[in-house]
Amino acid sequence: MLILASWLMLIFLMGTTRIVWAQYDAAPESYFLAHQNEVTELKFDEDSTTLLQGKWQFYPRQFIEQPDPELESQVVELPASFKTLTGTNATYGTFISHFKIPKQFIGQRLAIQIPSQYGAYSIYLNGDILLRLGKISKTPTGQVTEKAPKIASFVPQNEYFTLSIQVSNYTNLHGGLEKPLKIGPSATINRQFMLQMMSIAVVCGTVLGVGLFTILFSLFRGSVERNSRSVFIFGLFIIFLALHNLFSAPHPYAIVSKISWLWGARLEYLFTFLAILFFLSYMYLFKPRYIRRSIYYVGAGLLIFNIAVTLFSTPEVFERLALYSVIYGLVILGNFIYGFYVTLSQGDEYSSTNLFAIIFLCVTFLNDYLVLLNVIESVHLSFISTSLYALIIMFQQSRNYAHQTYYTERLNNKLMVLNSSLDQKVRERTAQLHELNTKLQYQINVDALTGAYNRRALNEEIQRLFNQTIQHPEQTLSFAMIDVDYFKKYNDYYGHLKGDEVLQRLVQVMQQVLPKQGYLARYGGEEFAILLHDMPIAEAREILEIVLLAVRAEQLEHDNRGDDKDYVTVSIGVAYMDAHHPYADIHTLMKTADLHLYEAKLAGRDQIKSKAVAA
């Protein structure tokens, strides 16, 4: 994974960005001042970029470098397709627009990022060539098509410039400038592009590594049972999924290889069909009810037919066939939904996980399908969804087989030791069981995140103390509900990882000031509970005041509260129980504390509310 990422980045740094150092002479400033309504003012800074939007003049079936009022043109907004503008994607034309940059960037290196477009294009800055991709032509035979993301850099000499983009397309179902162009400081553009390619490389490398591991695991396991075969097929699915992601938009393969646009398009569709084929095979082997035999065979036959057509036809043919074939996916989706419904109703393990994952996959594929048809404006999501699904399923399978392998090895070792010394094994087993029981008891009763007692332990403890207080009227029981103020806003502002750290620190602070008999538990989310038993109510109240002050004194940063404070606080609601203030049951006691907590939050938070009255 890391090797693949480093390889992509090295190739990128060595030659993907074309830097243009020529000093372009813009038209006289008087020209731009006279055409202010045609000039788009660009707003960006050293750390940001912006899209090259605004008004563009489109000259259909013309290749020009400068605006020409004598030629027929129309005002358009980019991105736009030839299909929308002219009624067909098999055509050519020129897009021209005028821009104004912030004055502080005059004489500094700027860059324009052009994502992968369909066909070929040439970009002119103030009438001088800036960048070419492929070879534009007025005829299909003269065009040389390429597909790759590009970056062009230039140094402006004043705040105005004219951008002309000549585009032609005869080889795809799409054409024009269908993806937005960005402009900004060269360093910022390159950094954003590198981060994008790095993320793709890391994901592809991770998914590819998972696939190879899965295949090797199934081969070394050596079993021919249905479940083992499904694991092998799943490994193939992950392999082709990673390759699909590498060849799909934004087409990172074009950065690290010299594969032609035609085979790049073919491999993108081939890897997609193979990934879908092995995915359907995996689902069929995993649980036949997820996809019926007849539906599976028809789908597999359709995919094989698409593969054959893709190998021996033009992009216009196999892309259109792929679009029509997606209709059969609705049948498969319906079968999936029914199969998962049956599985859920029977309570099979992981059924809900698989159901939601499949629905998520289908929704993202539908999104990409509609984007491909230009029905909606969105981004491609299948790259993220498929990679995430592969990792989830792999985690699921790995956990199952890891548990099986672990327990099998452990059992074999135990049998070997038992054969040599039964008495020693019994003693060791007894000690192990005791240790496991201790650990299990700890895990059952302790919150994994904060180290405080969990809700289960709290329920048992409050039941015990409540019964004891009922039996001994001279004893007291104080139950406090604690809520971290504006914690949702904290997570939204600082992130959930930082929120987890705050919860951990709050538990440490409260445990430090609580007496030995104080019982602290995490009630749920950002809520905690404290039990103080056989302690005078006044003393219990004082201890809770100390807890409140200790949290306040910690001064944990919280700039997103929305009130006049900038640190983390808590609100506390307390219910006291003694001979003079009994409660009918535990639920009433807890509800009373919760109501007082609500009163504390309504009163402005960062305070304690209580009322020792009989229930």
WOHU-V593952 format. One record per run of one state. SS is the DSSP state (h for helix, s for strand, l for the rest). FROM is the first residue (numbers start at 0). LEN is the number of residues. Records with the same first field share a line. If there is no record, write none. Layout:
SS->FROM-LEN / FROM-LEN
This chain:
l->0-1 / 15-1 / 23-5 / 34-1 / 41-7 / 51-4 / 60-13 / 76-3 / 86-4 / 100-2 / 105-3 / 114-5 / 125-2 / 133-1 / 135-4 / 142-1 / 144-5 / 155-4 / 169-6 / 177-3 / 221-4 / 247-5 / 256-4 / 286-1 / 290-2 / 312-2 / 325-2 / 346-4 / 372-9 / 420-1 / 446-6 / 453-1 / 471-5 / 484-2 / 494-1 / 513-5 / 524-2 / 533-3 / 554-2 / 557-9 / 567-2 / 577-8 / 602-5 / 610-5
h->1-14 / 28-6 / 35-3 / 81-5 / 102-3 / 139-3 / 185-36 / 225-22 / 252-4 / 260-26 / 287-3 / 292-20 / 314-11 / 327-19 / 350-22 / 381-39 / 421-24 / 454-17 / 486-8 / 495-18 / 536-18 / 585-17
s->16-7 / 38-3 / 48-3 / 55-5 / 73-3 / 79-2 / 90-10 / 108-6 / 119-6 / 127-6 / 134-1 / 143-1 / 149-6 / 159-10 / 175-2 / 180-5 / 445-1 / 452-1 / 476-8 / 518-6 / 526-7 / 556-1 / 566-1 / 569-8 / 607-3
